[in-house]
């Protein structure tokens, strides 16, 4: 019983790590979209 409980804990750690990686990727894309929009606006203002 004890080994299956620790096995479930290991699986939850993997789930949380995967969620953190997915969150980091999503946050990076959001920052990229915002910054590229700002740069596009600045470039259009210079022309």
PDB file of N, CA, C and O in Angstrom:
ATOM      1  N   UNK A   1       0.832  -1.199   0.000  1.00  0.00           N
ATOM      2  CA  UNK A   1       0.000   0.000   0.000  1.00  0.00           C
ATOM      3  C   UNK A   1       0.865   1.248   0.000  1.00  0.00           C
ATOM      4  O   UNK A   1       0.545   2.235  -0.662  1.00  0.00           O
ATOM      5  N   UNK A   2       1.951   1.201   0.737  1.00  0.00           N
ATOM      6  CA  UNK A   2       2.813   2.370   0.839  1.00  0.00           C
ATOM      7  C   UNK A   2       3.493   2.696  -0.490  1.00  0.00           C
ATOM      8  O   UNK A   2       3.652   3.866  -0.836  1.00  0.00           O
ATOM      9  N   UNK A   3       3.892   1.667  -1.229  1.00  0.00           N
ATOM     10  CA  UNK A   3       4.572   1.908  -2.506  1.00  0.00           C
ATOM     11  C   UNK A   3       3.629   2.499  -3.541  1.00  0.00           C
ATOM     12  O   UNK A   3       4.049   3.340  -4.337  1.00  0.00           O
ATOM     13  N   UNK A   4       2.366   2.086  -3.555  1.00  0.00           N
ATOM     14  CA  UNK A   4       1.431   2.652  -4.533  1.00  0.00           C
ATOM     15  C   UNK A   4       1.127   4.106  -4.202  1.00  0.00           C
ATOM     16  O   UNK A   4       0.906   4.910  -5.108  1.00  0.00           O
ATOM     17  N   UNK A   5       1.112   4.457  -2.918  1.00  0.00           N
ATOM     18  CA  UNK A   5       0.873   5.842  -2.535  1.00  0.00           C
ATOM     19  C   UNK A   5       2.032   6.728  -2.961  1.00  0.00           C
ATOM     20  O   UNK A   5       1.809   7.834  -3.452  1.00  0.00           O
ATOM     21  N   UNK A   6       3.252   6.272  -2.786  1.00  0.00           N
ATOM     22  CA  UNK A   6       4.397   7.067  -3.224  1.00  0.00           C
ATOM     23  C   UNK A   6       4.428   7.148  -4.746  1.00  0.00           C
ATOM     24  O   UNK A   6       4.852   8.161  -5.302  1.00  0.00           O
ATOM     25  N   UNK A   7       3.984   6.097  -5.422  1.00  0.00           N
ATOM     26  CA  UNK A   7       3.905   6.121  -6.881  1.00  0.00           C
ATOM     27  C   UNK A   7       2.926   7.195  -7.341  1.00  0.00           C
ATOM     28  O   UNK A   7       3.200   7.906  -8.308  1.00  0.00           O
ATOM     29  N   UNK A   8       1.794   7.322  -6.665  1.00  0.00           N
ATOM     30  CA  UNK A   8       0.825   8.361  -7.015  1.00  0.00           C
ATOM     31  C   UNK A   8       1.393   9.745  -6.772  1.00  0.00           C
ATOM     32  O   UNK A   8       1.117  10.670  -7.537  1.00  0.00           O
ATOM     33  N   UNK A   9       2.188   9.904  -5.710  1.00  0.00           N
ATOM     34  CA  UNK A   9       2.818  11.194  -5.447  1.00  0.00           C
ATOM     35  C   UNK A   9       3.794  11.551  -6.553  1.00  0.00           C
ATOM     36  O   UNK A   9       3.873  12.713  -6.952  1.00  0.00           O
ATOM     37  N   UNK A  10       4.527  10.591  -7.046  1.00  0.00           N
ATOM     38  CA  UNK A  10       5.460  10.839  -8.138  1.00  0.00           C
ATOM     39  C   UNK A  10       4.700  11.269  -9.384  1.00  0.00           C
ATOM     40  O   UNK A  10       5.133  12.171 -10.102  1.00  0.00           O
ATOM     41  N   UNK A  11       3.567  10.624  -9.640  1.00  0.00           N
ATOM     42  CA  UNK A  11       2.772  11.015 -10.804  1.00  0.00           C
ATOM     43  C   UNK A  11       2.251  12.441 -10.669  1.00  0.00           C
ATOM     44  O   UNK A  11       2.224  13.178 -11.654  1.00  0.00           O
ATOM     45  N   UNK A  12       1.838  12.846  -9.471  1.00  0.00           N
ATOM     46  CA  UNK A  12       1.359  14.212  -9.288  1.00  0.00           C
ATOM     47  C   UNK A  12       2.482  15.222  -9.478  1.00  0.00           C
ATOM     48  O   UNK A  12       2.254  16.316  -9.995  1.00  0.00           O
ATOM     49  N   UNK A  13       3.689  14.864  -9.065  1.00  0.00           N
ATOM     50  CA  UNK A  13       4.826  15.755  -9.298  1.00  0.00           C
ATOM     51  C   UNK A  13       5.031  15.931 -10.793  1.00  0.00           C
ATOM     52  O   UNK A  13       5.276  17.046 -11.253  1.00  0.00           O
ATOM     53  N   UNK A  14       4.934  14.854 -11.559  1.00  0.00           N
ATOM     54  CA  UNK A  14       5.084  14.951 -13.009  1.00  0.00           C
ATOM     55  C   UNK A  14       3.986  15.807 -13.625  1.00  0.00           C
ATOM     56  O   UNK A  14       4.245  16.565 -14.560  1.00  0.00           O
ATOM     57  N   UNK A  15       2.781  15.697 -13.120  1.00  0.00           N
ATOM     58  CA  UNK A  15       1.672  16.511 -13.628  1.00  0.00           C
ATOM     59  C   UNK A  15       1.941  17.989 -13.364  1.00  0.00           C
ATOM     60  O   UNK A  15       1.752  18.821 -14.252  1.00  0.00           O
ATOM     61  N   UNK A  16       2.379  18.320 -12.160  1.00  0.00           N
ATOM     62  CA  UNK A  16       2.643  19.720 -11.834  1.00  0.00           C
ATOM     63  C   UNK A  16       3.822  20.282 -12.631  1.00  0.00           C
ATOM     64  O   UNK A  16       3.805  21.446 -13.032  1.00  0.00           O
ATOM     65  N   UNK A  17       4.837  19.460 -12.857  1.00  0.00           N
ATOM     66  CA  UNK A  17       5.974  19.913 -13.672  1.00  0.00           C
ATOM     67  C   UNK A  17       5.520  20.168 -15.101  1.00  0.00           C
ATOM     68  O   UNK A  17       5.893  21.179 -15.696  1.00  0.00           O
ATOM     69  N   UNK A  18       4.733  19.280 -15.649  1.00  0.00           N
ATOM     70  CA  UNK A  18       4.215  19.465 -17.009  1.00  0.00           C
ATOM     71  C   UNK A  18       3.337  20.709 -17.098  1.00  0.00           C
ATOM     72  O   UNK A  18       3.409  21.448 -18.080  1.00  0.00           O
ATOM     73  N   UNK A  19       2.518  20.945 -16.091  1.00  0.00           N
ATOM     74  CA  UNK A  19       1.677  22.141 -16.069  1.00  0.00           C
ATOM     75  C   UNK A  19       2.534  23.407 -15.996  1.00  0.00           C
ATOM     76  O   UNK A  19       2.212  24.410 -16.634  1.00  0.00           O
ATOM     77  N   UNK A  20       3.607  23.368 -15.234  1.00  0.00           N
ATOM     78  CA  UNK A  20       4.495  24.523 -15.137  1.00  0.00           C
ATOM     79  C   UNK A  20       5.199  24.799 -16.466  1.00  0.00           C
ATOM     80  O   UNK A  20       5.349  25.955 -16.863  1.00  0.00           O
ATOM     81  N   UNK A  21       5.629  23.744 -17.148  1.00  0.00           N
ATOM     82  CA  UNK A  21       6.270  23.914 -18.453  1.00  0.00           C
ATOM     83  C   UNK A  21       5.266  24.488 -19.456  1.00  0.00           C
ATOM     84  O   UNK A  21       5.599  25.401 -20.212  1.00  0.00           O
ATOM     85  N   UNK A  22       4.052  23.961 -19.464  1.00  0.00           N
ATOM     86  CA  UNK A  22       3.029  24.468 -20.373  1.00  0.00           C
ATOM     87  C   UNK A  22       2.710  25.927 -20.063  1.00  0.00           C
ATOM     88  O   UNK A  22       2.536  26.728 -20.982  1.00  0.00           O
ATOM     89  N   UNK A  23       2.632  26.280 -18.796  1.00  0.00           N
ATOM     90  CA  UNK A  23       2.387  27.665 -18.419  1.00  0.00           C
ATOM     91  C   UNK A  23       3.510  28.589 -18.858  1.00  0.00           C
ATOM     92  O   UNK A  23       3.255  29.707 -19.305  1.00  0.00           O
ATOM     93  N   UNK A  24       4.748  28.134 -18.735  1.00  0.00           N
ATOM     94  CA  UNK A  24       5.887  28.945 -19.161  1.00  0.00           C
ATOM     95  C   UNK A  24       5.871  29.159 -20.669  1.00  0.00           C
ATOM     96  O   UNK A  24       6.161  30.257 -21.143  1.00  0.00           O
ATOM     97  N   UNK A  25       5.536  28.123 -21.421  1.00  0.00           N
ATOM     98  CA  UNK A  25       5.459  28.256 -22.881  1.00  0.00           C
ATOM     99  C   UNK A  25       4.345  29.228 -23.272  1.00  0.00           C
ATOM    100  O   UNK A  25       4.535  30.074 -24.146  1.00  0.00           O
ATOM    101  N   UNK A  26       3.202  29.108 -22.635  1.00  0.00           N
ATOM    102  CA  UNK A  26       2.075  29.994 -22.930  1.00  0.00           C
ATOM    103  C   UNK A  26       2.414  31.440 -22.590  1.00  0.00           C
ATOM    104  O   UNK A  26       2.118  32.351 -23.363  1.00  0.00           O
ATOM    105  N   UNK A  27       3.031  31.648 -21.437  1.00  0.00           N
ATOM    106  CA  UNK A  27       3.419  32.999 -21.031  1.00  0.00           C
ATOM    107  C   UNK A  27       4.433  33.597 -22.002  1.00  0.00           C
ATOM    108  O   UNK A  27       4.368  34.785 -22.314  1.00  0.00           O
ATOM    109  N   UNK A  28       5.362  32.785 -22.475  1.00  0.00           N
ATOM    110  CA  UNK A  28       6.353  33.255 -23.441  1.00  0.00           C
ATOM    111  C   UNK A  28       5.681  33.688 -24.738  1.00  0.00           C
ATOM    112  O   UNK A  28       6.038  34.724 -25.300  1.00  0.00           O
ATOM    113  N   UNK A  29       4.712  32.909 -25.221  1.00  0.00           N
ATOM    114  CA  UNK A  29       3.998  33.280 -26.437  1.00  0.00           C
ATOM    115  C   UNK A  29       3.207  34.571 -26.238  1.00  0.00           C
ATOM    116  O   UNK A  29       3.175  35.415 -27.134  1.00  0.00           O
ATOM    117  N   UNK A  30       2.577  34.735 -25.096  1.00  0.00           N
ATOM    118  CA  UNK A  30       1.821  35.966 -24.845  1.00  0.00           C
ATOM    119  C   UNK A  30       2.739  37.183 -24.834  1.00  0.00           C
ATOM    120  O   UNK A  30       2.403  38.222 -25.403  1.00  0.00           O
ATOM    121  N   UNK A  31       3.894  37.059 -24.191  1.00  0.00           N
ATOM    122  CA  UNK A  31       4.860  38.164 -24.165  1.00  0.00           C
ATOM    123  C   UNK A  31       5.342  38.455 -25.579  1.00  0.00           C
ATOM    124  O   UNK A  31       5.466  39.619 -25.958  1.00  0.00           O
ATOM    125  N   UNK A  32       5.616  37.424 -26.362  1.00  0.00           N
ATOM    126  CA  UNK A  32       6.061  37.597 -27.741  1.00  0.00           C
ATOM    127  C   UNK A  32       5.019  38.355 -28.565  1.00  0.00           C
ATOM    128  O   UNK A  32       5.365  39.268 -29.316  1.00  0.00           O
ATOM    129  N   UNK A  33       3.755  37.982 -28.426  1.00  0.00           N
ATOM    130  CA  UNK A  33       2.688  38.630 -29.192  1.00  0.00           C
ATOM    131  C   UNK A  33       2.568  40.106 -28.803  1.00  0.00           C
ATOM    132  O   UNK A  33       2.426  40.967 -29.672  1.00  0.00           O
ATOM    133  N   UNK A  34       2.625  40.398 -27.512  1.00  0.00           N
ATOM    134  CA  UNK A  34       2.509  41.784 -27.054  1.00  0.00           C
ATOM    135  C   UNK A  34       3.688  42.612 -27.533  1.00  0.00           C
ATOM    136  O   UNK A  34       3.502  43.715 -28.046  1.00  0.00           O
ATOM    137  N   UNK A  35       4.903  42.094 -27.372  1.00  0.00           N
ATOM    138  CA  UNK A  35       6.093  42.847 -27.754  1.00  0.00           C
ATOM    139  C   UNK A  35       6.148  43.037 -29.263  1.00  0.00           C
ATOM    140  O   UNK A  35       6.507  44.117 -29.731  1.00  0.00           O
ATOM    141  N   UNK A  36       5.802  42.011 -30.033  1.00  0.00           N
ATOM    142  CA  UNK A  36       5.825  42.165 -31.486  1.00  0.00           C
ATOM    143  C   UNK A  36       4.782  43.188 -31.935  1.00  0.00           C
ATOM    144  O   UNK A  36       5.011  43.913 -32.903  1.00  0.00           O
ATOM    145  N   UNK A  37       3.648  43.258 -31.251  1.00  0.00           N
ATOM    146  CA  UNK A  37       2.645  44.279 -31.558  1.00  0.00           C
ATOM    147  C   UNK A  37       3.157  45.675 -31.260  1.00  0.00           C
ATOM    148  O   UNK A  37       2.908  46.605 -32.027  1.00  0.00           O
ATOM    149  N   UNK A  38       3.872  45.831 -30.152  1.00  0.00           N
ATOM    150  CA  UNK A  38       4.449  47.139 -29.803  1.00  0.00           C
ATOM    151  C   UNK A  38       5.494  47.542 -30.829  1.00  0.00           C
ATOM    152  O   UNK A  38       5.522  48.689 -31.277  1.00  0.00           O
ATOM    153  N   UNK A  39       6.357  46.598 -31.205  1.00  0.00           N
ATOM    154  CA  UNK A  39       7.393  46.904 -32.195  1.00  0.00           C
ATOM    155  C   UNK A  39       6.776  47.229 -33.550  1.00  0.00           C
ATOM    156  O   UNK A  39       7.262  48.117 -34.250  1.00  0.00           O
ATOM    157  N   UNK A  40       5.732  46.536 -33.922  1.00  0.00           N
ATOM    158  CA  UNK A  40       5.052  46.814 -35.193  1.00  0.00           C
ATOM    159  C   UNK A  40       4.470  48.223 -35.176  1.00  0.00           C
ATOM    160  O   UNK A  40       4.564  48.945 -36.169  1.00  0.00           O
ATOM    161  N   UNK A  41       3.874  48.615 -34.062  1.00  0.00           N
ATOM    162  CA  UNK A  41       3.298  49.948 -33.945  1.00  0.00           C
ATOM    163  C   UNK A  41       4.387  51.011 -34.036  1.00  0.00           C
ATOM    164  O   UNK A  41       4.204  52.026 -34.707  1.00  0.00           O
ATOM    165  N   UNK A  42       5.513  50.789 -33.369  1.00  0.00           N
ATOM    166  CA  UNK A  42       6.608  51.754 -33.420  1.00  0.00           C
ATOM    167  C   UNK A  42       7.182  51.846 -34.824  1.00  0.00           C
ATOM    168  O   UNK A  42       7.511  52.938 -35.287  1.00  0.00           O
ATOM    169  N   UNK A  43       7.305  50.718 -35.506  1.00  0.00           N
ATOM    170  CA  UNK A  43       7.838  50.719 -36.855  1.00  0.00           C
ATOM    171  C   UNK A  43       6.924  51.478 -37.797  1.00  0.00           C
ATOM    172  O   UNK A  43       7.404  52.219 -38.655  1.00  0.00           O
ATOM    173  N   UNK A  44       5.597  51.307 -37.654  1.00  0.00           N
ATOM    174  CA  UNK A  44       4.646  52.009 -38.504  1.00  0.00           C
ATOM    175  C   UNK A  44       4.654  53.503 -38.214  1.00  0.00           C
ATOM    176  O   UNK A  44       4.411  54.302 -39.118  1.00  0.00           O
ATOM    177  N   UNK A  45       4.926  53.895 -36.978  1.00  0.00           N
ATOM    178  CA  UNK A  45       4.950  55.319 -36.625  1.00  0.00           C
ATOM    179  C   UNK A  45       6.182  56.001 -37.222  1.00  0.00           C
ATOM    180  O   UNK A  45       6.136  57.198 -37.505  1.00  0.00           O
ATOM    181  N   UNK A  46       7.273  55.274 -37.419  1.00  0.00           N
ATOM    182  CA  UNK A  46       8.495  55.845 -37.964  1.00  0.00           C
ATOM    183  C   UNK A  46       8.399  56.054 -39.467  1.00  0.00           C
ATOM    184  O   UNK A  46       9.112  56.892 -40.019  1.00  0.00           O
ATOM    185  N   UNK A  47       7.536  55.310 -40.133  1.00  0.00           N
ATOM    186  CA  UNK A  47       7.441  55.393 -41.598  1.00  0.00           C
ATOM    187  C   UNK A  47       6.657  56.567 -42.040  1.00  0.00           C
ATOM    188  O   UNK A  47       6.485  56.778 -43.240  1.00  0.00           O
TER     189      UNK A  47
END
